[in-house]
Amino acid sequence: MGCIWWEQISKAKRFLGEITDCLLDGKSVLLTDPENIPWKHVMYEAVEDTLHSENAEYRLEQFYCPNEDPGMYLMEHYCKREKRASYRPGKTAAEFLAENEDIVLHQRYLWITNIPESQLASWCAFITEYNRCIPHGYPHAAFVLETTGRQVRCKSAKGICKLCFQEAIQSYDRFAFCAVVSADVAITEELRPYLAELAAIIGGKDLELCDICVRRGESLLKNCAETLQQLQQEEIRSDGSLHEVGACLEQLDTLLWEAQIKLIFPAIQKYISQFIHLHFEELAHALPITDAFDQVIDTPHDLEAGQLLRLVTCQKVSASSTEYADLKCCRDARNDLAHLSPVEFDKVKHILLLQK
């Protein structure tokens, strides 16, 4: 599923492109909000493949943030021992590394992960000084700083581009992903948009959870709470961690309502419009009527589901038993949604199947 996200969703591809474009231009990247980036191993491999195809002389290497000072760490690991022997304390490590041509560092893209907020400033300061000291036109390293800090306070620096995953990816992109994944799920075609919408809303920023929810198919729609509890026990994220669904369960009614108001309410209104169009002459003869607020309704297009149902019940409008059941289902569902309550799945399915 990681390949679908990073290869088929346009905003995800653009995010990867921004990373690779910066590095190929010799700029470094400050990557924030990494905890919400899905399928990181796929993202890393995609970046590595692009960089290698565009610049085979450079290598991409990834490592966890060390405890040491950035300059000292890089000198230890990316500068030969005999070269390090010529280093004197009169210069900073950044100056020394920048001014020496024949060191491995200058042909590397270095991706440093899990940088705590307390160490981020020192990495930014090193890169800024290193870039300043590199002779114009000389090859030099570029960095990806993947920070774990939730509130990045590192000031913008020349040569460092700040990219935030959640600023690049919006709710529509998550829905688009769920819609693509749902294409391979065995489910009634009319339920597919609802499955994608509900999975996108439940998963939220966690795209790997969105993916799993979609693949649960109709079981998610029928028994949402049980399905979420089950997948928490059975599924793990690509990094080996467990999925957290506690918050989803706590606000499940709200999440269900949010998905339904987007799809079920328009479906109800569409059916009502079709019913009015089909029985327009009979409805026109049955009017005017007065609603619960003593407002006179004298045109069929102003009638609501409950009022239509009463006219059918009073036999002022002829309708089949099937039409009556459809109207009643729409009326009940509309009342639930109006009171901020989710609609039972059987009614949801009934209404969506009216769109055939």
DRENMI-259755 format. One line per field, with one value per residue (C-alpha): x, y, z; residue in three letters; residue number from 1. Coordinates in pm, 1 decimal. Each point is the difference from the previous one (the first is absolute). Last residue first. Layout:
c1 <- (X,...)
c2 <- (Y,...)
c3 <- (Z,...)
resn <- (ala,...)
resi <- (NUM,...)
***
This chain:
c1 <- (-2888.8,-5.9,-263.6,278.8,155.1,-320.4,-43.3,369.8,-20.8,-321.7,158.6,312.2,-185.2,14.2,236.8,-149.2,48.5,-374.3,-46.4,185.8,-246.1,-298.6,135.9,44.0,-358.8,-143.8,215.7,-102.1,-364.5,20.7,159.2,-258.1,-283.2,153.6,18.7,-359.8,-96.9,-107.3,-326.8,-8.3,-286.8,-14.8,36.4,313.0,135.3,-59.1,160.8,309.5,38.5,-11.0,266.7,225.9,-16.9,-226.3,122.2,21.4,-370.3,-110.4,-260.0,159.3,-154.2,207.0,-183.1,326.9,-93.1,-74.3,-323.5,-131.6,-79.3,3.0,-141.3,-59.3,368.9,104.2,-209.6,147.2,361.7,-3.3,314.2,174.4,-73.1,137.8,315.0,57.5,-46.2,247.3,261.6,-50.8,57.6,313.7,130.5,-50.6,160.8,330.7,154.4,-228.7,86.5,375.7,-36.6,-264.2,229.0,284.5,-224.3,-131.4,357.9,133.0,139.0,64.1,215.0,201.1,71.8,102.7,378.9,165.0,294.8,361.2,201.8,113.4,-248.2,-280.6,-143.2,-328.2,-178.5,-78.4,-73.9,-179.7,-246.3,-77.8,-64.0,-223.6,-201.0,-63.2,-95.3,-236.6,-188.8,209.6,335.4,-120.1,-93.9,360.8,278.3,239.6,-119.2,75.0,348.7,83.7,-132.6,208.7,309.0,-104.8,4.6,-98.4,-368.3,-48.7,-364.4,-78.3,181.4,-152.9,-349.6,40.1,145.5,-268.6,-272.4,134.3,2.9,-351.2,-171.8,246.0,-86.5,322.8,298.2,289.7,238.4,-145.6,-0.8,375.0,-51.2,-284.9,203.5,285.9,-234.7,-148.9,346.4,77.9,-332.2,88.9,319.8,363.8,266.4,-54.4,-19.1,335.2,187.7,295.4,258.5,267.4,353.5,250.2,-37.5,-148.7,-354.6,4.7,-16.2,-304.7,-163.6,-300.1,-65.9,369.5,86.0,216.6,99.6,293.8,67.3,349.8,202.2,371.9,224.4,137.2,187.6,-163.5,81.6,239.9,-185.1,27.5,-354.4,-151.4,191.5,-103.1,-368.8,22.1,165.9,-253.5,-292.4,149.3,61.3,-354.9,-152.4,172.1,-253.1,-291.6,105.8,128.3,-168.1,145.0,307.5,-6.6,343.4,39.3,365.9,274.5,154.1,17.0,247.7,292.4,236.9,-98.0,88.2,-138.6,-351.4,112.5,233.8,-251.3,-278.7,232.8,78.2,345.1,272.4,-38.3,234.9,-85.1,295.3,-52.6,-352.4,144.8,204.0,-305.9,-219.2,-304.0,-361.8,-44.0,211.2,-31.9,-375.3,-27.7,220.9,-200.5,-337.4,97.3,-43.0,-323.7,-59.6,-322.0,-97.3,148.2,-80.0,241.3,-66.8,295.6,127.4,176.5,-317.9,-171.3,-338.4,-65.1,151.0,-208.0,-320.4,68.7,92.1,-312.2,-219.6,183.0,-48.7,-370.5,-50.6,180.6,-208.3,-325.9,-213.8,127.7,-196.8,289.5,221.2,-171.6,295.8,256.8,272.1,150.2,345.4,80.3,248.3,-250.0,-23.4,-88.6,-274.6,-147.2,1.4,-196.7,-244.0,-57.5,-90.0,-264.3,-123.6,-43.0,-203.2,-211.4,-67.7,-107.1,113.5,367.0,41.9,-342.3,-37.1,357.2,-65.9,-296.1)
c2 <- (254.7,297.6,-163.8,-239.2,285.0,46.0,-368.7,-33.1,295.3,-133.8,-339.8,176.4,187.5,378.1,207.8,256.1,376.2,66.3,101.2,-317.1,-217.5,186.7,-40.6,-372.7,-40.9,197.0,-181.4,-340.3,104.5,123.2,-326.0,-210.4,205.5,-28.5,-377.7,-16.6,185.5,362.0,182.3,350.4,127.7,-346.0,139.6,-215.2,133.6,361.0,-78.3,-148.4,304.4,222.9,-208.5,1.5,374.5,202.4,329.2,-138.1,-90.3,366.8,148.7,-49.4,234.6,59.8,-78.7,-114.5,-369.2,30.4,120.8,-155.5,144.3,-239.4,-343.4,93.5,94.4,-328.7,-198.7,192.5,-32.2,-372.5,-100.9,336.2,-3.0,-353.2,92.3,305.9,-210.0,-256.5,267.3,155.3,-335.0,-64.2,347.5,-82.7,-342.5,110.8,293.0,-23.2,-369.5,44.9,261.7,-205.3,-303.4,211.0,154.6,-338.9,-135.0,268.9,-224.4,-284.9,220.3,123.7,-358.6,-108.4,-2.4,-227.8,-195.3,63.1,-218.2,281.0,-108.7,24.8,-304.9,-186.2,-273.5,143.5,356.1,-149.1,-172.8,305.9,201.9,-273.4,-26.2,375.9,17.6,-293.6,27.0,261.1,-139.1,-353.4,130.6,37.8,-75.7,112.5,357.2,1.8,-141.0,275.0,280.4,-140.4,23.5,352.3,116.0,366.3,-85.7,-376.4,30.4,275.5,-166.3,-338.7,152.5,179.1,-302.4,-233.6,251.3,33.7,-382.7,-64.9,47.9,-242.8,-280.9,-121.0,-219.8,240.1,64.4,341.1,90.8,70.7,278.0,154.8,-16.7,184.6,267.5,37.7,56.9,253.7,176.0,31.2,191.4,-94.6,269.8,175.6,-337.3,-108.6,313.9,104.9,261.1,75.5,57.9,188.1,326.7,-53.9,16.1,12.9,-322.8,12.9,-317.5,-77.2,-374.0,-86.8,-339.5,153.5,-150.8,205.8,-84.3,109.3,111.1,-58.0,210.7,22.6,326.2,279.5,274.4,-113.7,-166.4,221.5,136.0,-343.8,-147.0,293.3,-44.6,-378.6,20.0,253.0,-213.0,-305.6,195.9,139.1,-347.5,-148.1,92.9,-69.2,-361.5,-120.0,-333.5,-46.0,137.6,-38.1,71.8,57.8,-68.2,95.2,285.9,-214.8,-240.4,240.0,127.0,365.1,134.8,349.5,-112.8,-263.8,238.9,283.8,-222.7,-152.4,347.4,138.3,92.2,-344.5,-153.9,-277.0,-155.0,-338.3,-6.6,-41.4,-300.2,-152.1,36.8,229.8,-114.5,-187.1,190.0,336.6,-50.0,-72.3,293.3,240.4,-124.5,10.2,-349.0,-162.1,-149.5,51.2,-330.1,-84.6,16.6,3.9,120.3,-36.7,252.4,-71.7,-148.4,339.5,-5.3,-375.3,-30.1,287.1,-145.0,-348.9,133.6,214.8,-298.1,-224.1,253.9,40.2,-376.8,-36.5,283.2,-184.8,282.5,340.8,92.4,-35.2,206.4,332.5,209.7,-57.7,266.5,-44.7,90.4,175.4,-116.4,31.7,-380.0,0.6,258.9,-172.3,-336.0,128.9,204.8,-297.3,-222.3,254.0,22.5,-377.5,14.3,286.0,-193.3,-329.9,-282.6,-67.1,79.2,-120.3,-295.1,-111.4,8.6,-228.5)
c3 <- (-828.4,237.9,221.1,102.9,199.0,198.2,90.1,89.6,237.8,146.5,70.7,133.6,272.3,-42.4,210.9,238.9,-35.3,53.1,-365.0,-99.1,190.5,-143.0,-353.1,58.3,120.5,-291.8,-255.4,135.3,3.1,-358.2,-116.4,184.3,-152.3,-346.0,40.1,117.1,-315.6,0.3,-60.5,146.5,211.3,154.7,354.0,37.9,-331.7,109.1,336.4,-166.7,-221.3,306.6,172.7,-305.5,-52.8,-227.5,-145.9,-355.9,12.0,14.3,237.4,339.2,258.8,313.5,321.7,162.9,-12.2,-374.1,-162.0,-320.5,-341.9,-174.9,-79.0,-366.7,-41.7,157.7,-245.3,-294.2,119.8,72.5,-199.3,46.7,372.1,33.4,-194.6,216.8,313.3,-132.0,-66.7,340.9,168.0,-206.2,90.0,371.8,-30.0,-153.5,189.1,302.8,20.8,32.2,273.4,178.9,10.0,137.3,266.2,106.0,16.4,231.3,273.7,-242.5,-222.3,300.1,105.4,-349.0,38.0,-255.5,129.6,-96.9,-237.6,-230.5,-269.4,254.4,171.7,-44.5,196.4,343.4,-111.6,-300.4,230.7,211.5,-315.7,-142.8,321.3,4.6,-369.5,-14.6,-328.5,-182.5,109.7,-80.9,-344.6,-104.5,246.5,-276.5,38.3,373.3,-60.6,-248.4,219.4,288.0,-221.8,-89.8,362.2,-34.8,19.8,11.1,103.7,-252.2,-290.0,81.0,13.4,-332.9,-180.1,134.0,-87.5,-354.9,-38.6,132.1,-337.7,-161.7,237.9,158.9,-83.3,54.4,-291.8,-90.8,369.4,-15.7,-256.8,199.3,320.7,-171.0,-134.9,349.2,148.0,-271.0,68.6,368.8,-76.0,-48.1,-47.2,331.9,171.9,-144.7,98.9,-214.8,104.0,-258.6,129.3,-220.6,186.6,342.6,133.1,378.8,197.6,225.6,-123.5,217.5,-8.0,13.0,-146.5,-268.2,-332.9,-122.3,-364.3,-98.7,-298.8,-40.8,-218.7,-351.0,-68.4,-202.2,250.1,269.8,292.9,309.8,-0.2,-59.8,296.5,221.4,-80.5,26.2,344.5,129.9,-119.2,172.1,321.9,-4.2,-34.8,302.2,272.5,-233.7,-22.5,-337.9,-67.8,-348.1,-176.3,-379.0,-147.2,-372.7,-60.0,-239.5,197.6,312.5,-158.2,34.9,-268.4,-19.9,342.6,64.7,93.2,250.3,182.4,7.2,134.2,259.9,127.3,-52.3,250.8,156.8,-257.2,-246.9,-182.2,166.7,-135.1,-350.7,108.1,164.2,-306.1,18.2,-8.8,328.0,253.7,-172.0,-23.2,372.3,96.7,-213.8,124.3,372.3,137.4,114.5,-341.7,-200.1,-152.3,-337.8,-372.0,-291.4,-354.0,-232.9,-254.8,-327.4,-152.4,-15.2,-171.1,7.2,347.6,135.6,-139.8,136.7,345.6,20.5,-93.2,248.0,280.7,-76.6,-7.5,333.6,144.3,-63.1,136.0,118.1,311.2,245.7,-232.9,85.1,-116.9,-273.9,-12.3,-343.6,-129.7,-324.2,-263.6,-285.4,-16.0,369.7,-40.1,-305.8,179.9,297.7,-210.2,-227.9,291.9,106.5,-360.6,-15.2,323.6,-136.4,-321.2,154.7,-228.6,81.2,370.2,113.3,-235.5,72.5,373.9,-52.4)
resn <- (lys,gln,leu,leu,leu,ile,his,lys,val,lys,asp,phe,glu,val,pro,ser,leu,his,ala,leu,asp,asn,arg,ala,asp,arg,cys,cys,lys,leu,asp,ala,tyr,glu,thr,ser,ser,ala,ser,val,lys,gln,cys,thr,val,leu,arg,leu,leu,gln,gly,ala,glu,leu,asp,his,pro,thr,asp,ile,val,gln,asp,phe,ala,asp,thr,ile,pro,leu,ala,his,ala,leu,glu,glu,phe,his,leu,his,ile,phe,gln,ser,ile,tyr,lys,gln,ile,ala,pro,phe,ile,leu,lys,ile,gln,ala,glu,trp,leu,leu,thr,asp,leu,gln,glu,leu,cys,ala,gly,val,glu,his,leu,ser,gly,asp,ser,arg,ile,glu,glu,gln,gln,leu,gln,gln,leu,thr,glu,ala,cys,asn,lys,leu,leu,ser,glu,gly,arg,arg,val,cys,ile,asp,cys,leu,glu,leu,asp,lys,gly,gly,ile,ile,ala,ala,leu,glu,ala,leu,tyr,pro,arg,leu,glu,glu,thr,ile,ala,val,asp,ala,ser,val,val,ala,cys,phe,ala,phe,arg,asp,tyr,ser,gln,ile,ala,glu,gln,phe,cys,leu,lys,cys,ile,gly,lys,ala,ser,lys,cys,arg,val,gln,arg,gly,thr,thr,glu,leu,val,phe,ala,ala,his,pro,tyr,gly,his,pro,ile,cys,arg,asn,tyr,glu,thr,ile,phe,ala,cys,trp,ser,ala,leu,gln,ser,glu,pro,ile,asn,thr,ile,trp,leu,tyr,arg,gln,his,leu,val,ile,asp,glu,asn,glu,ala,leu,phe,glu,ala,ala,thr,lys,gly,pro,arg,tyr,ser,ala,arg,lys,glu,arg,lys,cys,tyr,his,glu,met,leu,tyr,met,gly,pro,asp,glu,asn,pro,cys,tyr,phe,gln,glu,leu,arg,tyr,glu,ala,asn,glu,ser,his,leu,thr,asp,glu,val,ala,glu,tyr,met,val,his,lys,trp,pro,ile,asn,glu,pro,asp,thr,leu,leu,val,ser,lys,gly,asp,leu,leu,cys,asp,thr,ile,glu,gly,leu,phe,arg,lys,ala,lys,ser,ile,gln,glu,trp,trp,ile,cys,gly,met)
resi <- (356,355,354,353,352,351,350,349,348,347,346,345,344,343,342,341,340,339,338,337,336,335,334,333,332,331,330,329,328,327,326,325,324,323,322,321,320,319,318,317,316,315,314,313,312,311,310,309,308,307,306,305,304,303,302,301,300,299,298,297,296,295,294,293,292,291,290,289,288,287,286,285,284,283,282,281,280,279,278,277,276,275,274,273,272,271,270,269,268,267,266,265,264,263,262,261,260,259,258,257,256,255,254,253,252,251,250,249,248,247,246,245,244,243,242,241,240,239,238,237,236,235,234,233,232,231,230,229,228,227,226,225,224,223,222,221,220,219,218,217,216,215,214,213,212,211,210,209,208,207,206,205,204,203,202,201,200,199,198,197,196,195,194,193,192,191,190,189,188,187,186,185,184,183,182,181,180,179,178,177,176,175,174,173,172,171,170,169,168,167,166,165,164,163,162,161,160,159,158,157,156,155,154,153,152,151,150,149,148,147,146,145,144,143,142,141,140,139,138,137,136,135,134,133,132,131,130,129,128,127,126,125,124,123,122,121,120,119,118,117,116,115,114,113,112,111,110,109,108,107,106,105,104,103,102,101,100,99,98,97,96,95,94,93,92,91,90,89,88,87,86,85,84,83,82,81,80,79,78,77,76,75,74,73,72,71,70,69,68,67,66,65,64,63,62,61,60,59,58,57,56,55,54,53,52,51,50,49,48,47,46,45,44,43,42,41,40,39,38,37,36,35,34,33,32,31,30,29,28,27,26,25,24,23,22,21,20,19,18,17,16,15,14,13,12,11,10,9,8,7,6,5,4,3,2,1)
***
